[in-house]
């Protein structure tokens, strides 16, 4: 199983970024895909998840600003992040739980300047 994330960067407060994660090695359409983030000195936290049939959930702090989506043909999961705040600064990881373990992408840095 491989997860390849992309799309991080530096943006000003109020700006937008879109993260993408390409998956291989799994029957993508049946698995829940998730985005986590880890800020410096803090624990990794779940940001958003999407089931195989498109049901979504979000941590309260990003509701109304972030949107998770998936393309089961292209085997990708995306995170559209709008109205970014300095508190969103973190390394973002895509994740899938498959074959009785967690798999992680390599992480992509998102930095929001004030």
SETI-860899 format. One line per 10 residues: number of its first residue (from 1); their letters; for each residue x, y, z of N, C-alpha, C. Coordinates in Angstrom, 2 decimals. Example, Ala and Ser with C-alpha at 12.3 -4.5 7.8 and 13.67 -1.06 7.14 Angstrom:
! residues 2
1 = AS = 13.19/-5.69/7.80/12.30/-4.50/7.80/13.20/-3.30/7.80  12.85/-2.25/7.08/13.67/-1.06/7.14/12.90/0.03/7.87 $
***
This chain:
! residues 114
1 = XXXXXXXXXX = 0.85/-1.19/0.00/0.00/0.00/0.00/0.88/1.23/0.00  0.59/2.15/-0.90/1.33/3.42/-0.93/0.36/4.59/-1.02  0.67/5.62/-0.26/-0.09/6.86/-0.28/0.87/8.00/-0.60  0.58/8.73/-1.64/1.45/9.83/-2.08/0.68/11.14/-2.01  1.08/11.98/-1.05/0.38/13.24/-0.84/1.10/14.38/-1.54  0.32/15.40/-1.88/0.89/16.59/-2.51/-0.02/17.78/-2.25  0.52/18.98/-2.49/-0.33/20.16/-2.47/-0.13/21.12/-1.33  0.76/20.84/-0.41/0.98/21.77/0.69/1.69/23.03/0.22  1.90/23.95/1.16/2.60/25.17/0.81/2.38/26.25/1.84  2.78/27.47/1.46/2.66/28.63/2.32/1.55/29.53/1.79 $
11 = XXXXXXXXXX = 0.67/29.95/2.69/-0.45/30.79/2.28/-0.74/31.79/3.39  -1.31/32.92/3.04/-1.68/33.91/4.04/-3.03/33.56/4.68  -3.25/34.11/5.85/-4.54/33.92/6.53/-5.68/34.29/5.59  -6.67/33.39/5.56/-7.81/33.59/4.68/-7.67/32.95/3.32  -6.48/32.44/3.02/-6.24/31.82/1.73/-6.73/30.39/1.66  -6.45/29.76/0.53/-6.90/28.39/0.27/-5.76/27.53/-0.24  -5.86/26.25/0.07/-4.96/25.24/-0.48/-5.77/23.98/-0.72  -5.28/23.18/-1.64/-5.91/21.88/-1.91/-4.86/20.80/-1.81  -5.10/19.84/-0.94/-4.22/18.69/-0.80/-4.81/17.51/-1.55  -3.92/16.70/-2.10/-4.36/15.48/-2.78/-3.50/14.31/-2.31 $
21 = XXXXXXXXXX = -4.08/13.13/-2.38/-3.38/11.91/-1.98/-3.77/10.80/-2.94  -2.78/10.23/-3.59/-3.00/9.13/-4.52/-2.68/7.81/-3.83  -3.57/6.86/-3.94/-3.42/5.58/-3.26/-3.19/4.47/-4.28  -2.39/3.51/-3.87/-2.19/2.31/-4.68/-2.03/1.13/-3.75  -2.30/-0.06/-4.29/-2.12/-1.27/-3.51/-3.31/-1.70/-2.69  -4.43/-0.99/-2.81/-5.66/-1.36/-2.10/-6.84/-1.26/-3.05  -7.93/-1.94/-2.68/-9.19/-1.79/-3.40/-9.81/-0.47/-2.91  -9.36/0.60/-3.51/-9.56/1.95/-2.97/-11.01/2.24/-2.62  -11.93/1.83/-3.47/-13.31/2.28/-3.32/-14.00/1.76/-2.06  -13.47/0.75/-1.40/-14.15/0.19/-0.24/-13.62/0.75/1.08 $
31 = XXXXXXXXXX = -12.53/1.52/1.02/-11.89/1.98/2.26/-12.21/3.42/2.60  -12.37/3.66/3.91/-12.45/5.02/4.41/-11.08/5.67/4.34  -11.03/6.85/3.78/-9.79/7.61/3.68/-9.86/8.80/4.64  -8.74/9.12/5.23/-8.71/10.18/6.24/-7.52/11.11/6.02  -7.70/12.33/6.49/-6.61/13.30/6.59/-6.39/13.61/8.08  -5.14/13.53/8.48/-4.71/13.92/9.82/-3.76/15.11/9.67  -3.53/15.76/10.78/-2.49/16.79/10.81/-1.77/16.77/12.15  -0.54/17.25/12.11/0.25/17.32/13.33/1.00/18.64/13.35  0.63/19.49/14.28/1.33/20.74/14.47/2.55/20.51/15.34  3.50/21.41/15.24/4.75/21.27/15.98/4.48/21.18/17.47 $
41 = XXXXXXXXXX = 4.96/20.13/18.10/4.81/19.96/19.54/3.46/19.45/19.98  2.61/19.09/19.04/1.27/18.61/19.39/1.05/17.21/18.84  0.01/16.57/19.37/-0.34/15.24/18.89/-1.01/15.30/17.53  -0.87/14.23/16.80/-1.55/14.13/15.52/-3.05/14.05/15.75  -3.81/14.81/14.95/-5.26/14.81/15.11/-5.95/14.52/13.79  -7.11/13.86/13.90/-7.93/13.57/12.74/-8.61/14.85/12.29  -8.48/15.18/11.02/-9.09/16.39/10.46/-10.40/16.06/9.75  -10.37/15.04/8.91/-11.56/14.71/8.12/-11.45/13.28/7.63  -12.60/12.68/7.40/-12.65/11.33/6.84/-13.77/11.20/5.83  -13.61/10.26/4.92/-14.66/10.02/3.93/-14.75/8.52/3.68 $
51 = XXXXXXXXXX = -15.96/7.97/3.78/-16.15/6.55/3.55/-16.14/6.24/2.05  -16.15/4.97/1.74/-16.12/4.56/0.34/-17.30/5.08/-0.46  -18.44/5.23/0.21/-19.62/5.72/-0.51/-19.87/7.21/-0.28  -18.86/7.91/0.27/-18.90/9.36/0.28/-19.40/10.05/1.54  -19.65/9.32/2.59/-20.04/9.97/3.84/-18.82/10.62/4.49  -19.00/11.82/4.99/-17.86/12.59/5.49/-18.03/12.96/6.96  -16.90/13.22/7.60/-16.93/13.76/8.95/-15.72/14.67/9.11  -15.84/15.65/10.01/-14.81/16.66/10.20/-14.62/16.96/11.68  -13.41/17.34/12.04/-13.20/17.89/13.37/-13.88/19.25/13.42  -14.39/19.60/14.58/-15.18/20.83/14.70/-14.44/22.08/14.19 $
61 = XXXXXXXXXX = -13.15/22.13/14.43/-12.40/23.34/14.11/-12.32/23.64/12.61  -12.63/22.66/11.76/-12.52/22.89/10.32/-13.87/22.85/9.61  -14.92/22.55/10.34/-16.24/22.45/9.72/-16.62/23.78/9.07  -17.10/23.68/7.85/-17.47/24.87/7.10/-16.33/25.50/6.34  -15.11/25.05/6.59/-13.94/25.62/5.89/-13.24/24.58/5.02  -13.20/23.34/5.47/-12.53/22.26/4.74/-13.56/21.32/4.13  -13.21/20.77/2.97/-14.05/19.78/2.31/-13.20/18.62/1.84  -13.57/17.42/2.29/-12.88/16.22/1.84/-13.69/15.59/0.72  -13.00/15.06/-0.28/-13.68/14.42/-1.40/-12.79/13.30/-1.92  -13.39/12.45/-2.74/-12.62/11.33/-3.29/-13.04/11.06/-4.72 $
71 = XXXXXXXXXX = -12.12/10.48/-5.47/-12.38/10.04/-6.83/-12.00/8.57/-6.88  -12.99/7.71/-6.88/-12.72/6.28/-6.82/-12.15/5.73/-8.12  -12.31/6.45/-9.21/-11.71/6.02/-10.48/-10.21/6.35/-10.49  -9.89/7.56/-10.08/-8.48/7.99/-10.04/-7.78/7.55/-8.76  -8.54/7.00/-7.80/-7.97/6.52/-6.55/-7.28/7.64/-5.78  -7.96/8.76/-5.70/-7.40/9.90/-4.98/-8.39/10.42/-3.95  -7.85/10.99/-2.90/-8.64/11.69/-1.90/-8.06/13.09/-1.78  -8.94/14.09/-1.68/-8.51/15.47/-1.65/-9.06/16.18/-0.42  -8.38/17.24/-0.05/-8.84/18.08/1.05/-8.75/19.53/0.58  -9.89/20.13/0.33/-9.95/21.53/-0.04/-10.03/22.35/1.23 $
81 = XXXXXXXXXX = -9.08/23.24/1.43/-8.99/24.01/2.66/-9.17/25.49/2.33  -10.23/26.08/2.82/-10.53/27.49/2.60/-10.48/28.25/3.92  -10.42/29.55/3.82/-10.40/30.41/5.01/-9.36/29.93/6.02  -8.18/29.66/5.53/-7.14/29.11/6.38/-6.72/30.09/7.47  -6.38/29.53/8.62/-5.98/30.29/9.79/-4.59/29.82/10.24  -3.87/30.68/10.95/-2.54/30.24/11.44/-2.61/28.94/12.24  -3.72/28.71/12.92/-3.87/27.47/13.71/-3.96/26.22/12.84  -4.13/26.40/11.55/-4.16/25.25/10.63/-2.75/24.83/10.21  -1.75/25.58/10.60/-0.37/25.24/10.26/0.00/23.90/10.87  0.45/22.99/10.01/0.77/21.63/10.46/1.29/20.84/9.27 $
91 = XXXXXXXXXX = 1.80/19.66/9.58/2.06/18.68/8.53/0.80/17.83/8.40  0.32/17.70/7.17/-0.92/16.97/6.89/-0.58/15.61/6.29  -1.26/14.58/6.79/-1.02/13.20/6.37/-2.32/12.57/5.89  -2.27/11.88/4.76/-3.41/11.04/4.40/-3.21/9.66/5.02  -4.30/8.99/5.23/-4.29/7.74/6.00/-5.36/6.79/5.50  -5.03/5.52/5.56/-6.02/4.47/5.36/-5.71/3.33/6.31  -6.73/2.77/6.89/-6.60/1.58/7.72/-6.99/0.40/6.87  -6.02/-0.46/6.57/-6.27/-1.60/5.70/-5.38/-2.75/6.14  -5.88/-3.95/5.90/-5.08/-5.15/6.23/-4.59/-5.10/7.68  -5.46/-4.62/8.57/-5.22/-4.62/10.01/-4.09/-3.72/10.45 $
101 = XXXXXXXXXX = -3.81/-2.68/9.68/-2.82/-1.68/10.10/-3.11/-0.35/9.44  -2.46/0.69/9.96/-2.57/2.01/9.39/-1.45/2.26/8.40  -1.82/2.89/7.29/-0.85/3.33/6.30/-0.91/4.85/6.22  0.27/5.47/6.06/0.37/6.92/6.05/1.10/7.41/4.81  0.63/8.53/4.30/1.40/9.23/3.30/2.60/9.89/3.94  3.42/10.51/3.13/4.69/11.05/3.62/4.54/12.38/4.34  3.35/12.97/4.29/3.15/14.25/4.96/3.47/15.41/4.05  2.63/16.43/4.14/2.86/17.64/3.35/2.64/18.84/4.26  3.59/19.78/4.23/3.56/20.93/5.14/2.58/21.98/4.64  1.73/22.44/5.55/0.86/23.58/5.31/1.23/24.66/6.32 $
111 = XXXX = 1.58/25.83/5.83/1.94/26.94/6.69/1.05/28.13/6.36  0.38/28.64/7.39/-0.51/29.79/7.20/0.08/30.96/7.96  0.44/31.99/7.25/1.04/33.16/7.87/-0.03/34.17/8.27  0.24/34.85/9.37/-0.74/35.84/9.88/-0.45/37.23/9.33 $
***
